[in-house]
């Protein structure tokens, strides 16, 4: 079979999504650029209603650009994946916590993470991206004034590795578990909680590419618990 031919339905869908996201980029750039140009050029001649309309066009265009960029990244996860990299789970967690340090401090978040001494094999960058999305999700979905409590743990049983991230946020009803991992899925308006609804979709895609699966349930901390289960692969081959 030619390497250019889609091998399955998922591959076809990914190519269609990539084509859609790529081809819509130029028209959206024009919308954002020209609406901004009109706002600058017509500044003093616009009444409040006209200014509001143009600002709305510019804002929605910029938001659509953000969504397209996220969609493009989603479609590239499979092709950019690097298999077989040794991953020190504790080091990966430390790397992500360091990267998000300022954001965690600003939110007054407390993160509990015990040393796990776990090693897996896969794509190191995507594993850290998975962690970032899970932590950002835990930070975002909090009640106003609530300091985030986040617990990260990692363990393995037989040939299965599990990463568990729990929080004390607003949580999710069981009936919505399937929906929250869909593309651009949002249970709340952007005015309540920022974002475009792609974080958990990226998580599910990354774990799926690793041959695993994600499940959700109620956290003992009061919010959401996200279980990411993946095959260990080459367990015991810890880097020196």
C-alpha angles and dihedrals in degrees: 000000000000115000088233093061118095109247099205145358093274091054091051091050092049092052092049091050091048092050092048094049093045097047095046093054097083097049091048092050088054092051092051095043097046095043088052090047092052091050090054098042097043096037100128095034097057121096119215095266094049091047090050091052094050093045089051091053091049094046095047091046091053091048090051089052089054091050092049092050089052091048092050090051090049092053092049096053093091097045094044095046116123112206127203101031114144110240123200099205095201091051091048090053090048091050093053094045089052092050092050095039096112093047093048092048093049090052092047088236124169116209121197115199126162124202107262103180087216124154126188136170125237140078109340096197093049092048090054090046088054090054092048093052092049093049093045089050091052091049095047102050100061131122114256110276093013116130110225119244112196128181122195122189135167130195143153136220120189104319096338126100120200129197113192123192118182133179143182095233133122093292129209130264114245091241089062098049094099094046098053093065094053123105113279091354116163128175091186135043122260089245089064100040125009123233142076101256099255104109099089091037088059090047093053092048093050093048091045091053088052089057095254141102141230128228133180136212142153114296124229085231089064101256135067128326117203117197116197112189121187137162112266096222116197091010112192093033092112115170115254 
